[in-house]
Amino acid sequence: MTLDFDVKFNAMKSVVMHIGERFDVYCAPLIQCGGKLQFVECFKYLGIHIVAVKRFGCSVKNVRMKFYRTFNSIYYRSKGASSELVSVQLFKSYCLPFILYATEAIPLTKSSVRLLDIV
């Protein structure tokens, strides 16, 4: 049974990823709208990097990198600040949102939590 929802897909922007026990097994090419879909090991969706593993998982490496980039920028610019409270407030306002983004919604593994805890 085919349902028509009047949705147009762009095969150049769409990708396929395996998640589950056979995530690393070769699969025949999938064709959508006349184009082959690319198989990927990681993709970004709403700022979250989803990776191909046995169970649904997300990568926190990019989140950590954004956190460090923001922290270093704030630290460099606030070296001459006379108040530590200003630096702490800037840290809480700009750095913490990067590290905490979507942590309530995605399942984090123990290794991911450890990686974020090292920050």
Contacts in CASP RR format, 6 or more apart in sequence:
PFRMAT RR
TARGET T0000
AUTHOR 0000-0000-0000
METHOD contacts of the structure
MODEL  1
MTLDFDVKFNAMKSVVMHIGERFDVYCAPLIQCGGKLQFVECFKYLGIHI
VAVKRFGCSVKNVRMKFYRTFNSIYYRSKGASSELVSVQLFKSYCLPFIL
YATEAIPLTKSSVRLLDIV
8 33 0 8 1.000
9 32 0 8 1.000
9 33 0 8 1.000
10 33 0 8 1.000
11 31 0 8 1.000
11 32 0 8 1.000
11 33 0 8 1.000
11 34 0 8 1.000
11 35 0 8 1.000
11 36 0 8 1.000
11 37 0 8 1.000
14 32 0 8 1.000
14 37 0 8 1.000
15 37 0 8 1.000
15 38 0 8 1.000
15 39 0 8 1.000
15 40 0 8 1.000
15 43 0 8 1.000
16 27 0 8 1.000
16 30 0 8 1.000
16 37 0 8 1.000
16 38 0 8 1.000
16 39 0 8 1.000
16 40 0 8 1.000
17 39 0 8 1.000
17 40 0 8 1.000
17 41 0 8 1.000
17 42 0 8 1.000
17 43 0 8 1.000
17 50 0 8 1.000
17 52 0 8 1.000
18 24 0 8 1.000
18 25 0 8 1.000
18 27 0 8 1.000
18 39 0 8 1.000
18 52 0 8 1.000
19 52 0 8 1.000
19 53 0 8 1.000
19 54 0 8 1.000
19 55 0 8 1.000
19 56 0 8 1.000
19 57 0 8 1.000
20 53 0 8 1.000
20 54 0 8 1.000
20 55 0 8 1.000
21 54 0 8 1.000
23 52 0 8 1.000
23 53 0 8 1.000
23 54 0 8 1.000
24 52 0 8 1.000
27 39 0 8 1.000
29 36 0 8 1.000
29 37 0 8 1.000
30 36 0 8 1.000
30 37 0 8 1.000
31 37 0 8 1.000
40 52 0 8 1.000
41 51 0 8 1.000
41 52 0 8 1.000
42 49 0 8 1.000
42 50 0 8 1.000
42 51 0 8 1.000
42 52 0 8 1.000
42 59 0 8 1.000
43 49 0 8 1.000
43 50 0 8 1.000
44 50 0 8 1.000
46 102 0 8 1.000
47 101 0 8 1.000
47 102 0 8 1.000
48 58 0 8 1.000
48 101 0 8 1.000
48 102 0 8 1.000
48 106 0 8 1.000
49 58 0 8 1.000
49 59 0 8 1.000
49 61 0 8 1.000
49 62 0 8 1.000
50 56 0 8 1.000
50 57 0 8 1.000
50 58 0 8 1.000
50 59 0 8 1.000
51 57 0 8 1.000
51 58 0 8 1.000
51 59 0 8 1.000
56 107 0 8 1.000
57 106 0 8 1.000
57 107 0 8 1.000
57 109 0 8 1.000
58 106 0 8 1.000
58 107 0 8 1.000
58 108 0 8 1.000
58 112 0 8 1.000
59 112 0 8 1.000
60 108 0 8 1.000
60 112 0 8 1.000
60 115 0 8 1.000
60 116 0 8 1.000
61 115 0 8 1.000
63 98 0 8 1.000
63 99 0 8 1.000
63 101 0 8 1.000
63 116 0 8 1.000
64 99 0 8 1.000
64 115 0 8 1.000
64 116 0 8 1.000
64 119 0 8 1.000
66 98 0 8 1.000
67 95 0 8 1.000
67 98 0 8 1.000
67 99 0 8 1.000
67 119 0 8 1.000
68 119 0 8 1.000
70 94 0 8 1.000
70 95 0 8 1.000
70 98 0 8 1.000
71 91 0 8 1.000
71 95 0 8 1.000
74 87 0 8 1.000
74 90 0 8 1.000
74 91 0 8 1.000
74 94 0 8 1.000
74 95 0 8 1.000
75 87 0 8 1.000
78 86 0 8 1.000
78 87 0 8 1.000
78 90 0 8 1.000
81 87 0 8 1.000
99 116 0 8 1.000
99 119 0 8 1.000
108 116 0 8 1.000
END
